[in-house]
Amino acid sequence: MPVLAREMGETLNGMGHPALETARPVAAEVAMPILRRGVVGLRLTANTQRMALANSPSKTVAVIGAGPYGLSIAAHLRKRRISSRVFGMPMESWRFMPKRMCLKSVWSASSLADPDFAFTLDRFHESAQIAVDRPIPLTFFLDYAKWFQEQAVPELENTCVSRLSHVDGRFQLGLTDGRMLEVDTVVVAIGVRSFAYRPEFARDLPANLASHTSEHTDFEPFHDARVAVVGSGQSALESAAFLHEAGANVELISRGPVRWISRKLYRHGGVLKTLFYPPTDVGPPGLNWLCGAPLLMSRLPAGLRQRIHTRAVRPAGASWLKPRVDGKIRTTPRASILDVQPEADGLRLRLSDGTERSIDHLMLGTGYRPRLDTIPFLDPSLRRQVSASNGYPVLNQWFESSVPRLHFVGGLAGWSFGPICRFVAGARVAARQVAWRVAEAA
Ligand SMILES: Cc1cc2nc3c(=O)[nH]c(=O)nc-3n(C[C@H](O)[C@H](O)[C@H](O)COP(=O)(O)OP(=O)(O)OC[C@H]3O[C@@H](n4cnc5c(N)ncnc54)[C@H](O)[C@@H]3O)c2cc1C
């Protein structure tokens, strides 16, 4: 099946869309020679101890990360009866988001991925029988993810990976609880939280005067404070709204204009909505179908892919947020911060429009820049073995790096597969591809 047709089918089908129910990708239908596999894939290396995995019919895969991607991959591996061990605090990044936050992504783009569509948002909604508003509140999404994890990935290890190295063709993992283990296959699914981007002007400022939006779940401590929020993406805009509602004196400063995602045709519903908005809902109409087809995206020339990426996720806020910002919060668009100096108890900002500000706190809504060389646990010699482009690992269609059996998903796969990797909606394709590859190789 041509890639485009297959991927479009995947986009619709993967989201439970009825229109292409018959267009399941051929790869997903291929029966795996699971029974051939019988080798135990994990051994403890501390004190040269070896531990066989009880009842493990296949080689064990270490999944580093228990967010939407890690959980979705583990669910797919489980379906194929491939033993996996999932490390990390479940949905940790989401637990550090503002408590009253709502999801920017729409309902159809917010399900975690299990291979049988048994644990979708719809299924949870039906079984929990609780009313839920749109946009989706974070609390509801976290309840859903907990339910997904309990059903689809019951065994998790609430410990982190502190070191990953590659020795004699196998991967050695050091865990923060002191254990070590060795596996054949590793999936790095650590999201982007550890890659929060701080512009040069803010790098050396003390934490009490400057922070990244990712550090805040509660904005009450900023009551009466003068806060400048930098940026114009969803996090910057929503943080500005929360600060304003908490009684702070807020100004939003952004290099570009403040944009809102209008989704005019989406609101019409019916055929127009179906035609113009794929369920994945990443990118503007026209580009969104392409962004929803990451395998196709990966085949485009890098320059074009990068341009599409930049356009598809340019800073903008969800339209439901607009009434909480417009007319309520002072905004200074098209201005850059040139210089920041400490003064009295706060900071003095010098802007590119020639003006200055005195503030108590600078909040950076400046996004995330995932980079291979800043993954804290990656052993330098392994890092050198991974081919990279623009700081990202270069990946084949199985999300596998130049080091065989080392996979990267989520934000770190963005260079190869485009902007959908930054969103929950990208988890299904990643999980399907990785699980297929692991099953084939076993
Ligand atoms: C404020 C905000 C709002 C967002 N809203 C949306 C939205 O509405 N819709 C949407 O689709 N996306 C949204 N996103 C993006 C969202 O973060 C991603 O879609 C999603 O979390 C990606 O899943 P992931 O599994 O790749 O990463 P994460 O959810 O970040 O999960 C990473 C996991 O890795 C674990 N981990 C990290 N380091 C280690 C280690 N060393 N060892 C073991 N485990 C480790 C963590 O504990 C965590 O469990 C938002 C992001 C932010 C910051």
The ligand as a Gaussian input file, in Angstrom:
#p B3LYP/6-31G(d) Opt

LIG

0 1
 C        1.785000      22.694000      29.701000
 C        1.714000      21.640000      28.636000
 C        0.514000      21.311000      28.053000
 C        0.435000      20.306000      27.091000
 N       -0.780000      20.023000      26.531000
 C       -0.870000      19.027000      25.631000
 C       -2.116000      18.675000      25.056000
 O       -3.144000      19.257000      25.336000
 N       -2.149000      17.631000      24.178000
 C       -1.030000      16.948000      23.807000
 O       -1.132000      16.022000      22.998000
 N        0.170000      17.294000      24.306000
 C        0.283000      18.309000      25.200000
 N        1.498000      18.641000      25.724000
 C        2.670000      17.913000      25.279000
 C        2.798000      16.642000      26.121000
 O        3.737000      16.842000      27.105000
 C        3.131000      15.491000      25.235000
 O        2.114000      15.300000      24.296000
 C        3.252000      14.151000      25.969000
 O        3.475000      14.286000      27.328000
 C        4.338000      13.370000      25.324000
 O        4.407000      12.135000      25.964000
 P        5.808000      11.450000      26.296000
 O        5.479000      10.099000      26.797000
 O        6.707000      11.595000      25.136000
 O        6.455000      12.359000      27.421000
 P        6.049000      12.667000      28.919000
 O        4.599000      12.734000      29.113000
 O        6.844000      13.869000      29.284000
 O        6.563000      11.417000      29.744000
 C        7.933000      11.213000      29.969000
 C        8.103000      10.135000      30.986000
 O        9.498000       9.872000      31.061000
 C        9.849000       9.685000      32.402000
 N       11.286000       9.901000      32.530000
 C       12.001000      11.002000      32.258000
 N       13.305000      10.778000      32.525000
 C       13.398000       9.502000      32.962000
 C       14.466000       8.668000      33.387000
 N       15.721000       9.106000      33.436000
 N       14.182000       7.402000      33.782000
 C       12.935000       6.920000      33.740000
 N       11.892000       7.671000      33.335000
 C       12.116000       8.939000      32.953000
 C        8.967000      10.620000      33.176000
 O        8.864000      10.211000      34.514000
 C        7.655000      10.459000      32.411000
 O        6.960000       9.370000      32.938000
 C        1.592000      19.641000      26.691000
 C        2.830000      19.962000      27.266000
 C        2.887000      20.954000      28.227000
 C        4.227000      21.288000      28.839000

